[in-house]
Amino acid sequence: QLQLVESGGGLVQPGGSLRLSCAASGSVFNRYTMGWYRQAPGKQRDLVARIGSGGNTYYADSVKGRFAISRDNVKNTVYLQMNSLKPEDTAVYYCNTWPPFMDWGQGTQVTVSS
């Protein structure tokens, strides 16, 4: 079964940038549409962005124009470039297929604060 490991989170100031990575372990995921999800404290987990095998992308309205999703099928890795970060972007970020059918990993914490 596909296993995913998220990394790249951290503490940044508003307006800053982060690049998240999601690497496969145990299997490749180049056949799947992949998504980034996030869950803030007290909130449900929502889709942030997704990218298909052909490179087609979708972004939630809240991040459109600020985030960019990409993938490297050779490295079995999906990325999320986050620019112009806002405090409301603070959340644990997860990767998974879209729709999500793999077990959720631990995610990576993104905190946007002064």
MIDREN-506824 format. One record per residue (C-alpha): residue number from 0; residue in three letters; chain; x, y, z. Coordinates in nm, 3 decimals. Layout:
# residues N
NUM,ala,A,X,Y,Z
...
END
This chain:
# residues 114
0,gln,A,0.000,0.000,0.000
1,leu,A,0.106,0.357,-0.068
2,gln,A,0.264,0.542,0.224
3,leu,A,0.324,0.916,0.229
4,val,A,0.552,1.132,0.442
5,glu,A,0.502,1.508,0.462
6,ser,A,0.778,1.755,0.541
7,gly,A,0.873,2.120,0.508
8,gly,A,0.645,2.283,0.759
9,gly,A,0.754,2.534,1.015
10,leu,A,0.700,2.876,1.166
11,val,A,0.692,3.171,0.929
12,gln,A,0.585,3.533,0.949
13,pro,A,0.286,3.664,0.757
14,gly,A,0.386,3.724,0.398
15,gly,A,0.650,3.456,0.410
16,ser,A,0.687,3.139,0.207
17,leu,A,0.721,2.767,0.264
18,arg,A,0.761,2.470,0.035
19,leu,A,0.606,2.146,0.149
20,ser,A,0.706,1.805,0.020
21,cys,A,0.523,1.476,0.023
22,ala,A,0.733,1.171,-0.054
23,ala,A,0.611,0.821,-0.120
24,ser,A,0.748,0.526,0.067
25,gly,A,0.672,0.171,-0.031
26,ser,A,0.503,0.254,-0.358
27,val,A,0.484,0.503,-0.644
28,phe,A,0.196,0.744,-0.685
29,asn,A,0.246,0.876,-1.036
30,arg,A,-0.078,0.710,-1.142
31,tyr,A,-0.289,0.903,-0.894
32,thr,A,-0.433,1.248,-0.865
33,met,A,-0.262,1.386,-0.556
34,gly,A,-0.387,1.648,-0.317
35,trp,A,-0.277,1.864,-0.030
36,tyr,A,-0.516,1.898,0.260
37,arg,A,-0.506,2.100,0.577
38,gln,A,-0.674,2.093,0.913
39,ala,A,-0.670,2.386,1.153
40,pro,A,-0.750,2.342,1.523
41,gly,A,-1.121,2.291,1.570
42,lys,A,-1.180,2.269,1.195
43,gln,A,-1.244,1.987,0.954
44,arg,A,-0.985,1.872,0.705
45,asp,A,-1.022,2.048,0.369
46,leu,A,-0.865,2.008,0.028
47,val,A,-0.619,2.288,-0.048
48,ala,A,-0.501,2.186,-0.394
49,arg,A,-0.478,1.884,-0.619
50,ile,A,-0.285,1.786,-0.928
51,gly,A,-0.364,1.515,-1.179
52,ser,A,-0.129,1.290,-1.366
53,gly,A,-0.154,1.522,-1.667
54,gly,A,-0.068,1.830,-1.464
55,asn,A,-0.415,1.975,-1.432
56,thr,A,-0.454,2.161,-1.104
57,tyr,A,-0.725,2.276,-0.871
58,tyr,A,-0.698,2.526,-0.588
59,ala,A,-0.932,2.620,-0.312
60,asp,A,-1.046,2.980,-0.340
61,ser,A,-0.873,3.063,-0.014
62,val,A,-0.528,2.987,-0.157
63,lys,A,-0.573,3.063,-0.526
64,gly,A,-0.297,3.287,-0.655
65,arg,A,-0.078,3.221,-0.353
66,phe,A,-0.013,2.845,-0.355
67,ala,A,0.118,2.624,-0.632
68,ile,A,0.106,2.246,-0.641
69,ser,A,0.349,2.042,-0.848
70,arg,A,0.472,1.686,-0.873
71,asp,A,0.778,1.490,-0.971
72,asn,A,0.669,1.144,-1.075
73,val,A,1.026,1.017,-1.102
74,lys,A,1.089,1.108,-0.739
75,asn,A,0.737,1.009,-0.636
76,thr,A,0.701,1.347,-0.468
77,val,A,0.435,1.615,-0.466
78,tyr,A,0.508,1.971,-0.358
79,leu,A,0.314,2.267,-0.233
80,gln,A,0.476,2.607,-0.275
81,met,A,0.307,2.850,-0.039
82,asn,A,0.364,3.222,-0.082
83,ser,A,0.215,3.530,0.081
84,leu,A,0.122,3.323,0.381
85,lys,A,-0.150,3.444,0.614
86,pro,A,-0.223,3.355,0.976
87,glu,A,-0.536,3.175,0.858
88,asp,A,-0.312,2.933,0.668
89,thr,A,-0.199,2.794,1.002
90,ala,A,-0.283,2.424,1.004
91,val,A,-0.146,2.076,0.981
92,tyr,A,-0.094,1.997,0.614
93,tyr,A,-0.142,1.648,0.478
94,cys,A,-0.102,1.483,0.142
95,asn,A,-0.312,1.204,0.004
96,thr,A,-0.472,1.086,-0.313
97,trp,A,-0.779,1.265,-0.440
98,pro,A,-1.025,1.147,-0.343
99,pro,A,-0.831,1.039,-0.032
100,phe,A,-0.822,0.666,0.005
101,met,A,-0.490,0.612,0.178
102,asp,A,-0.433,0.622,0.551
103,trp,A,-0.362,0.973,0.675
104,gly,A,-0.006,1.039,0.783
105,gln,A,0.115,1.266,1.059
106,gly,A,0.117,1.574,0.840
107,thr,A,0.345,1.873,0.876
108,gln,A,0.266,2.175,1.092
109,val,A,0.255,2.517,0.929
110,thr,A,0.231,2.812,1.164
111,val,A,0.201,3.166,1.030
112,ser,A,0.247,3.419,1.305
113,ser,A,0.438,3.731,1.399
END
